[in-house]
Amino acid sequence: MAAVLAPVAALAACGGSNSSTASPGSVATSAAGAATSAAQSGAGAATSAAQSGAGVATSAAESGAGTATSAATSTKVGIVYDIGGKGDKSFNDAAFAGVTKAKTDLGIDFEERSPNSSGTDRGDLMQQLAQAGDNPVIGVGFLFEDAIKKVAPKFPKTQFAIIDDVVAAPNITSLVFTEEQSSYLVGVAAALKSTSGTVGFIGGVQTPLLQKFQAGYAAGVKATKPGDKVLVKYLSQPPDFSGFAAPDKGKVAAQGFLDAGADIVYAAAGGSGKGAFTAVTAANKAGKKAYAIGVDSDQELSADAADKPYILTSALKRIDTAVFGFIKSFSQGSGKGGTEVFDLKADGVGYATSGGLVDDIATQLEAAKAKIVAGTVKVPTKP
């Protein structure tokens, strides 16, 4: 993970000088006394100059420290979550963790917004934050593409960021991930842990981005056990993006997989994944051994107590790291647009080990990870 660095501010410097004038003696007999007085006066002037210089240096140092503090506290971040907002224990919560860390470690402030259930006000919310003086402004998710394209040109002095999409503009930073790589690794875990030879994948909405998750997962399963079956279900189709915030649909889809013989269910569906967890937990209580796989965050850490024992692992996507890093760069004056890719090699994606359920297959998972990092395994991005 990226190291935490305090923002850097320019240190102001200033200088000063002192001068003194000596009066000559009026009689010859006082020459020696005058010389002594002059020497003492010179020593006093030197001392005064040294003290003055020390005071100036101290003042400059204090001024510099104040400038550094001001640089951090003057940064006010605006962030707009995607549909469902905070509390999804996945995508949005990971972004929230990033701004929270920036507030704690960098001293910045932030304000947040969540769109309506259809997401039609994404652009309005971004514009509100920019007009209020927030800088930078972050859109959490690829669905902010149209909104950020419209809003960013209106505020050329404001820096924007979008997660999961690439938008080329001088004041937009694109934060993207290699989700197929982390999905491949949890696919390996699924194949190694499955006893039925059938596993499932639930996608929130069928888009090219979510198909990266599907493709990586299936590739990991097939690379490990070529004969295993991967069942696939998307909860909604564009332009309906409700599949990211529909736990009831996630539960029904997962139950369908379990009824069809699957014993591992990977849900890449935002808040809908909670429904999949519920179905898997119920199956275990009914006597069927099954596991769920989380996404984006380490969901074993945030899951309900009843679900924790059945979360095998999670496909990690370090959205928190990306958000924090973007804010840190901005606060240091180096955020100037472009695309940042967070891959397995950079620890931008990965798999979770919380709960200890993959400890017995750690060697195989690390071997698969090493092959991806070395480039000997190329993970597909399309099913």
C-alpha positions in Angstrom: 0.0 0.0 0.0 1.1 3.5 -0.6 3.0 5.0 2.3 1.3 7.9 4.1 3.1 11.2 3.5 2.2 14.6 5.0 1.6 17.3 2.4 4.6 19.5 1.6 4.4 23.3 1.7 7.0 25.8 0.6 9.0 27.2 3.4 9.1 31.0 3.5 12.4 32.6 4.3 13.2 36.2 5.3 16.2 38.1 6.6 17.2 41.2 8.7 20.2 43.3 9.7 21.3 45.6 12.6 23.7 48.5 12.5 25.3 50.7 15.3 27.2 54.0 15.2 30.1 54.9 17.8 30.9 58.5 18.8 34.6 59.4 18.8 36.3 60.5 22.1 36.8 64.3 22.5 40.1 64.2 24.4 43.3 62.3 23.6 43.5 60.9 27.1 40.2 59.0 26.6 41.5 57.1 23.5 42.1 53.9 25.4 38.6 54.1 27.0 37.1 54.8 23.6 38.8 51.7 22.2 37.5 49.6 25.0 34.0 51.0 24.5 34.2 50.4 20.8 35.2 46.8 21.4 32.4 46.2 23.9 30.0 47.9 21.5 31.1 45.7 18.6 30.6 42.6 20.8 27.2 43.8 21.8 26.3 44.5 18.2 27.4 41.0 17.2 25.4 39.5 20.0 22.4 41.5 19.0 22.8 40.5 15.3 23.0 36.8 16.3 19.9 37.1 18.5 18.1 38.9 15.7 19.1 36.3 13.2 17.9 33.5 15.4 14.6 35.3 15.9 14.2 35.7 12.1 15.0 32.0 11.6 12.6 31.0 14.2 9.9 33.2 12.7 10.6 31.8 9.3 10.4 28.2 10.6 7.1 29.0 12.3 5.8 30.7 9.2 6.8 27.6 7.1 5.0 25.3 9.5 1.9 27.4 9.4 2.0 27.3 5.6 2.2 23.5 5.6 -0.7 23.2 8.0 -2.7 25.7 5.9 -2.0 23.7 2.7 -3.5 20.6 4.3 -6.5 22.2 6.0 -7.4 24.4 3.0 -8.1 21.3 0.9 -11.8 20.5 0.9 -12.7 17.4 -1.0 -16.1 16.9 -2.6 -17.1 13.2 -3.2 -20.3 11.9 -4.8 -21.0 8.2 -4.2 -22.8 6.0 -6.6 -26.3 4.6 -6.3 -26.9 3.2 -2.8 -24.4 5.5 -1.2 -22.5 4.7 2.0 -23.4 1.5 3.8 -23.1 -0.9 0.8 -20.1 -2.5 2.6 -18.4 -2.6 -0.8 -17.7 -0.1 -3.5 -19.0 3.1 -1.9 -17.7 2.3 1.5 -14.2 1.7 0.1 -14.3 5.2 -1.4 -15.5 6.6 2.0 -12.6 4.8 3.7 -10.2 6.7 1.3 -11.5 10.2 2.1 -11.7 9.3 5.8 -8.1 8.3 5.8 -7.2 11.6 4.0 -9.0 13.5 6.7 -7.2 11.7 9.5 -3.7 11.6 8.0 -3.6 14.7 5.9 -5.9 17.0 7.8 -8.2 17.7 4.9 -12.0 18.2 5.2 -14.6 16.7 2.9 -18.3 16.8 2.1 -20.2 14.0 0.4 -23.3 13.5 -1.6 -25.3 10.4 -2.8 -27.4 10.4 -6.0 -31.1 9.5 -6.2 -32.2 5.9 -6.9 -31.9 6.4 -10.7 -28.6 8.3 -10.6 -30.0 11.1 -12.7 -28.6 13.9 -10.5 -25.0 12.8 -10.5 -23.9 15.8 -12.6 -26.0 18.3 -10.5 -24.3 17.0 -7.3 -20.8 17.3 -8.7 -21.6 20.8 -9.9 -23.0 21.8 -6.5 -19.7 20.7 -4.8 -17.5 22.5 -7.4 -19.6 25.7 -7.1 -19.2 25.5 -3.3 -15.4 25.6 -3.7 -14.7 22.0 -3.1 -11.4 21.0 -4.9 -10.9 18.2 -5.8 -14.2 16.6 -6.6 -14.5 12.8 -7.0 -17.1 10.8 -8.8 -17.3 7.2 -7.5 -18.0 4.9 -10.5 -17.9 4.6 -14.2 -21.5 5.9 -14.4 -20.1 9.4 -13.7 -18.6 9.5 -17.2 -21.3 11.7 -18.8 -21.6 13.9 -15.7 -17.9 14.6 -15.3 -17.6 15.4 -19.0 -20.2 18.1 -18.7 -19.2 19.5 -15.3 -15.4 19.6 -15.5 -15.0 22.0 -18.4 -17.1 24.6 -16.4 -14.6 24.6 -13.6 -11.1 24.5 -15.3 -9.4 25.4 -12.0 -11.0 22.5 -10.1 -9.5 19.0 -10.3 -11.8 16.1 -10.7 -11.4 12.3 -10.5 -13.5 9.4 -11.8 -13.2 5.8 -10.7 -13.5 2.9 -13.1 -13.5 4.9 -16.4 -11.0 6.9 -18.5 -12.0 10.5 -19.4 -9.3 12.5 -21.0 -9.1 16.2 -19.8 -6.5 18.3 -18.2 -8.4 18.6 -15.0 -9.7 15.0 -14.7 -7.8 12.1 -13.2 -9.0 8.6 -14.1 -8.5 5.9 -11.5 -8.8 2.5 -13.0 -8.2 -1.1 -11.9 -7.4 -4.5 -13.3 -10.4 -6.2 -11.7 -9.9 -9.3 -13.9 -6.7 -10.1 -12.0 -8.2 -10.2 -8.6 -11.3 -12.0 -10.0 -8.9 -14.6 -11.4 -7.4 -15.3 -8.0 -10.8 -15.7 -6.3 -11.7 -18.0 -9.2 -8.7 -20.2 -8.3 -9.9 -20.2 -4.7 -13.4 -21.1 -5.8 -12.2 -24.1 -7.8 -10.0 -25.3 -5.1 -12.7 -25.1 -2.5 -15.6 -26.4 -4.5 -16.6 -30.0 -4.0 -19.5 -30.0 -6.5 -17.6 -28.8 -9.5 -20.2 -25.9 -10.0 -19.7 -22.3 -9.0 -21.6 -19.1 -9.7 -21.0 -15.5 -10.6 -23.5 -12.7 -10.0 -22.9 -9.4 -11.7 -24.8 -6.3 -10.7 -25.3 -4.9 -14.2 -24.1 -6.4 -17.5 -21.5 -3.8 -18.6 -18.0 -4.2 -20.1 -16.6 -3.3 -16.6 -18.5 -6.1 -14.8 -17.7 -8.5 -17.6 -14.0 -8.1 -16.6 -14.9 -9.6 -13.3 -16.8 -12.4 -14.9 -14.0 -13.2 -17.4 -11.3 -13.2 -14.7 -13.3 -15.4 -12.4 -14.1 -18.0 -15.0 -10.5 -18.0 -16.2 -9.2 -18.7 -12.7 -11.7 -21.5 -12.2 -11.0 -23.1 -15.6 -7.2 -22.8 -15.1 -7.5 -24.7 -11.9 -10.2 -27.2 -12.8 -11.0 -27.2 -16.5 -14.0 -29.3 -16.1 -15.8 -27.1 -13.5 -18.9 -25.2 -14.5 -19.4 -21.5 -14.0 -23.0 -20.2 -13.8 -23.6 -16.6 -14.6 -26.4 -14.2 -13.7 -26.7 -10.4 -14.1 -29.2 -8.6 -12.0 -30.1 -5.9 -14.5 -29.3 -4.6 -17.9 -28.4 -1.0 -18.9 -29.9 1.5 -18.7 -31.3 -0.1 -15.6 -28.6 0.0 -13.0 -30.6 -1.1 -10.0 -28.7 -4.3 -10.0 -26.1 -2.6 -7.8 -28.5 -1.9 -5.0 -31.0 -4.8 -4.9 -30.1 -7.3 -2.2 -33.4 -9.1 -2.9 -32.4 -9.8 -6.4 -28.9 -10.9 -5.2 -30.5 -13.4 -2.8 -32.8 -14.9 -5.5 -29.9 -15.3 -8.0 -27.7 -16.9 -5.4 -30.4 -19.3 -4.3 -30.9 -20.2 -7.9 -27.2 -21.2 -8.2 -27.3 -23.1 -5.0 -30.4 -25.0 -6.1 -28.5 -25.8 -9.4 -25.7 -27.4 -7.5 -23.2 -24.5 -7.0 -21.4 -24.4 -3.7 -19.4 -21.2 -4.3 -21.1 -17.9 -5.2 -19.1 -14.8 -6.2 -21.1 -11.6 -6.2 -19.7 -8.5 -8.0 -22.8 -6.5 -7.5 -22.3 -3.7 -5.0 -24.9 -3.7 -2.2 -26.8 -6.6 -3.9 -24.0 -8.9 -2.7 -25.6 -8.8 0.8 -28.5 -10.8 -0.6 -26.1 -13.4 -1.9 -24.5 -13.7 1.5 -27.9 -14.2 3.1 -28.7 -17.0 0.7 -25.4 -18.8 1.3 -25.8 -18.4 5.1 -29.3 -19.9 4.9 -28.0 -22.8 2.8 -25.4 -23.7 5.4 -27.9 -23.6 8.2 -30.0 -25.9 6.2 -27.1 -28.4 5.9 -25.6 -27.5 2.5 -21.9 -26.5 2.7 -21.4 -23.4 0.6 -19.3 -20.2 0.5 -19.7 -16.7 -0.8 -17.0 -14.5 -2.3 -17.1 -10.7 -1.7 -15.9 -7.9 -3.9 -14.0 -4.6 -3.7 -13.6 -4.4 0.1 -12.6 -7.2 2.5 -16.3 -8.0 3.1 -15.6 -10.6 5.8 -14.6 -7.7 8.0 -17.9 -5.7 7.5 -20.3 -8.6 7.0 -23.1 -9.4 9.5 -21.9 -11.8 12.2 -24.1 -14.6 10.8 -22.5 -14.3 7.4 -18.9 -14.1 8.4 -18.2 -17.9 8.7 -19.3 -18.4 5.1 -17.3 -15.7 3.3 -14.4 -17.5 1.7 -12.5 -14.5 0.5 -13.1 -11.2 -1.4 -11.7 -9.9 -4.7 -10.0 -6.7 -3.4 -10.1 -3.5 -5.3 -8.1 -0.8 -3.5 -10.5 2.0 -4.1 -9.5 3.4 -0.7 -5.9 3.5 -1.7 -6.7 5.2 -5.1 -8.9 7.9 -3.5 -6.4 8.6 -0.7 -3.5 8.7 -3.2 -5.3 11.1 -5.5 -6.1 13.5 -2.6 -2.6 13.3 -1.3 -1.1 14.1 -4.7 -3.5 17.1 -5.0 -2.6 18.4 -1.6 1.1 18.3 -2.5 0.4 20.1 -5.8 1.1 17.2 -8.1 -2.4 16.2 -9.2 -2.7 17.2 -12.8 -5.0 14.8 -14.6 -4.1 11.6 -16.5 -4.8 8.0 -15.9 -3.6 5.9 -12.9 -3.8 2.1 -13.2 -4.0 0.0 -10.0 -3.0 -3.6 -10.8 -1.8 -6.7 -9.0 1.8 -5.8 -9.3 1.2 -2.4 -7.7 -1.0 -4.0 -5.0 -4.0 -2.2 -6.4 -6.0 -5.4 -6.5 -5.7 -8.7 -4.7 -7.6 -11.2 -2.6 -8.6 -11.2 1.1 -7.4 -13.6 3.7 -9.5 -12.5 6.7 -11.3 -15.4 8.4 -8.6 -17.9 7.5 -10.7 -19.9 5.1 -8.0 -19.7 2.3 -5.0 -20.3 4.5 -4.8 -24.0 3.4 -4.6 -22.9 -0.3 -2.3 -19.9 0.2 0.5 -21.6 -1.7 -1.6 -22.1 -4.8 -3.0 -18.6 -4.7 0.4 -17.0 -4.3 1.7 -19.1 -7.2 -1.1 -17.9 -9.4 -0.5 -14.3 -8.3 3.2 -14.6 -9.1 2.4 -15.8 -12.6 0.2 -12.8 -13.3 2.7 -10.3 -11.9 5.5 -12.0 -14.0 3.3 -11.8 -17.1 3.3 -15.5 -17.8 -0.5 -15.6 -17.3 -2.5 -13.0 -19.2 -6.0 -12.7 -17.7 -8.8 -12.1 -20.2 -11.0 -9.0 -19.8 -13.9 -10.4 -21.9 -16.0 -13.5 -21.3 
